[in-house]
């Protein structure tokens, strides 16, 4: 009997100690991350108030209706990498051709020899403004390798025609291209080397569960593209390309290509779009994030697309992002730049650590419940109470900010739903970070681990 009691006491002590240590680690980690987010929020609020009190009192907000025409209108090339996209590429191209108002553009679609379905879908559109770019390597390679082939094809077209494109625009095979998008680029690329417009994920409707998963992307992009990218530009840090809805000045792309031996995209990168924005900044280029409405009270010129609707697909996609930005990005891009640039890169690369803190926090919460049920009282340190008070206040603030930005982008109902969706997003983030750490091998050449896409049945959905 004494042995059983001793074992029970030892187990209770171990449970209490584990709960205490995990709880303290999680509380400190959440406090540090929350204060980092609070600093970003404070700077964004200060900037917004300052611009409202100064700039917007003297000048009306620019819209597409009041945007001056370009000084020298030019041709625009749209790059689309397409591996296993036969389900969406045809509808996407037809919608783009029917909707784009700009009169001088060409769409380049990169395909693969072992993907004849996608090739047939592209050729089936049958429009002279579309140029299919085949390759020798079987797919999937990396998206960057595909984009490099498109770049070389574009150069060949320029040599044949004797006319250069003004800008290169990046898009994916599932994107809904806004009718005014190229008009916006044609004007703004004369002032900036890289222009990024907002990405507004479409909400799925087939089932409540699918809607919940895809809506987490809407929540994250709503906050990132209304606050984080705006602040990065304001503090002088690089504006990373989102990979879609991004235009790069032709001359700047050529400069980047010169550094890469004639190829502008890093073929061994999973996040060539993110790196592109940082390279533009490193070369002294000017980048801008532009959220411009079509007219007063109308919607923004933005990219819309369906994002993954299952946990498995979301985890795979975010694994690729974490590997490319947080893990490989650390190895490839290091910590160049000033204080604000390093701060933003730290925020970009904190995903694995943040996921660890979240996982520990959920574990500590579960163990605390077990302790309460078992009547075990962990010996909490005195310092824990003020830390928990701080993290609780920061959590309320973070949820309020998330709801605010989602409300601005999607309405108050989605803003309220964004609060419980944070839990779903956290679970996906934890799983993706774990998968990224297990799969990342420094120095290896990655492959295009892409997710299945769908295009809306009606553009404007």
Helices and strands as residue ranges (DSSP letters): H 2-53, H 55-58, E 76-81, H 89-99, E 105-110, H 116-123, E 130-133, H 143-161, E 167-171, H 181-188, E 194-196, E 198-202, H 208-223, I 224-228, H 229-234, E 246-249, H 250-259, H 272-282, E 287-289, E 302-306, H 311-322, I 323-327, H 328-333, H 339-348, H 351-374, H 382-410, H 412-439
